[in-house]
Amino acid sequence: MLAELRIKNIAVIDAVALRLAPALNVLTGETGAGKSLIVGALGLLIGDRALGDRLRSGTERGSVEGIFELGARDDVRKLLATRLDARGIEVDSDTIVLKRELTSSGRSRAWINGTPVTLAVLAEIGAQLVSVHGQHDAQLLVGADAQREVLDRYAVAESAVSEVAELHAQLMSLQSRASERAALRQAAQKRADYLRYVVREIGDASPIDGEDEKIESEIRVLAHAREIRTLSSQAAAFVDGEESAAMTQLRAARRVLTSLSRFDSNADKWLATLDEVSYTLAELANELTTLGETLEANPAQLGTLESRRDLLHQLSRKYGPSTVEVLATLKVSRDELDLVDGGEQDKLAMERAIVDAESALRKAAGSLTLLRTTAARKLSESVSELLPELGMIDGSFSITLEALPSINSHGAESVAFQVSLNGGTDVRLLSRVASGGELARIMLALSTVLARLQEVPTLVFDEVDAGVGGTVAWQVGALMRRVAAHHQVLAISHLAQIAARAHHHVVVKKAEQSGVTTADTSVVTGEERVVEIARMLGGDSDREVSRAHARELLDRGALDVPAPPAVELNSIENAAPTVRADAIAERPTLQRRGKRV
């Protein structure tokens, strides 16, 4: 659970340390006092986008820190320990500390248990600790995608949904490839005669990459064989072969250095250098002599090379500036011909692959449909059981699955939430009949049912009671209090009937400090809480009659549904709330309130 939330320099908040209880916590205050700022700060802590204008005016940085105590939630602790350990973050106790720091430049930093983490990691871990439900969530309920996602979450169908999406993507890819290959095959069929000519012409010539450059070099040598022989012989003579040749001079120099070595030890080093030069020149002289003696004019070979060069030049003019492009043209032409010559086999292979992919998709979609069908019935029944407790005495909730013309990435059916809010009325789509208050109550009922499945220990309800009042508000508060039997609940509310149900009541107020508006929080108990409830009831909180009314409401809130014991998630099925007999007698049509949540 969220044991403490510390906020510094966020919006109009200077510094707040908000401690919460492990049951139903309610935040109240005047409109604009800053209740939503608390939820916004909590959102920052679990990864929401941060903007520079979130900071308190005149400050350079602000922060939000949350201290979470897991207590008996072994399931959550083990899950988080595994994920944090994989990222090198130690969990030494039952406490996890998240921190987010913002700067005026728009940058932010995050830590978990003092270890720096990315915003993505903060959001991943935060999602395992806190789940926020707001008025906007109720509006989302009218969307088909949101309704399908709610049902899939209840059905624990995440893996089945992912499998269907993956198989659908594979089928779409196969069908796209089949269409592309069919188009290529059709185009190749029209060009088949030309392609065969290209393959035959280039294939018969059998060009080799780089062959044109090599032939040009060989032609230059053969075309100037006589000049090369003469020049190489002259060069060999200059190196070694005449009295004035380089090698003759080097041998003379060696004799001199040998004599010098008797007097100067450096001469040995010079002799070694001279020997290296002599060896290199001897090799050069040998190569030049060999070239002059072996190279002969060969008109026949020259003619053959020139014919080969002309053939390669002809191919290059038609199919590319060099043999590289010519060979590329040959490959493309052969591939296109393969589509023609092996087209039937390729087409059959693609059709078999598509049939197999369709079969796999139908099977996966069928499994998903079964999960959804079972979950739709159970979720409809569970939500319908709660509607009378939320003021919809004869209301019913149902989920319909309508088969689609073809399976898409979300499955084989569409999902639609339907309601009948009054006895004898037709069942209609939720988006067409529900008011804002009715939507909020249906969302609360859904959230209550889904809470049984969630491992998230802290649930936040941000003014989901909008549009309700009176007896309905009292019942909404009772439902929240019952959810608090197995989750920590934080509710932001403007209704006294809900605030009176709280185990822990926090008031948010605005005040001026040195001319600057500041929001602060305080826990109210005893007479302070009576005054706050009286204010919320709309009366004069200074009048005793208003306070008496508030005390009566608080007494009923404490007696009607007592504070729940700490229970494990799996024991909630056996934990029914205590309801006063006289309360039931007063409202005989609401006796279903005692059913399990």
Secondary structure as UniProt FT lines:
FT   STRAND          2..10
FT   TURN            11..12
FT   STRAND          13..19
FT   STRAND          24..28
FT   TURN            31..32
FT   HELIX           35..45
FT   TURN            46..47
FT   HELIX           52..54
FT   TURN            57..58
FT   STRAND          61..69
FT   TURN            71..72
FT   HELIX           74..86
FT   TURN            87..88
FT   STRAND          95..103
FT   TURN            104..105
FT   STRAND          108..112
FT   TURN            113..114
FT   STRAND          115..117
FT   HELIX           119..127
FT   TURN            128..129
FT   STRAND          130..134
FT   HELIX           135..140
FT   TURN            141..142
FT   HELIX           144..154
FT   TURN            155..156
FT   HELIX           158..190
FT   HELIX           192..205
FT   TURN            209..210
FT   HELIX           211..223
FT   HELIX           225..239
FT   TURN            240..241
FT   TURN            243..244
FT   HELIX           246..260
FT   TURN            261..263
FT   TURN            265..266
FT   HELIX           267..294
FT   HELIX           299..319
FT   HELIX           323..341
FT   HELIX           343..386
FT   HELIX           387..390
FT   TURN            393..394
FT   STRAND          396..408
FT   TURN            409..410
FT   STRAND          411..420
FT   TURN            423..424
FT   STRAND          428..429
FT   HELIX           430..433
FT   HELIX           436..451
FT   TURN            452..453
FT   STRAND          458..462
FT   TURN            464..467
FT   HELIX           470..483
FT   TURN            484..486
FT   STRAND          488..492
FT   HELIX           496..499
FT   TURN            500..501
FT   STRAND          504..513
FT   TURN            514..515
FT   STRAND          516..523
FT   HELIX           526..536
FT   TURN            537..538
FT   TURN            541..542
FT   HELIX           544..560
FT   HELIX           569..574
FT   HELIX           581..586
FT   HELIX           588..594
//
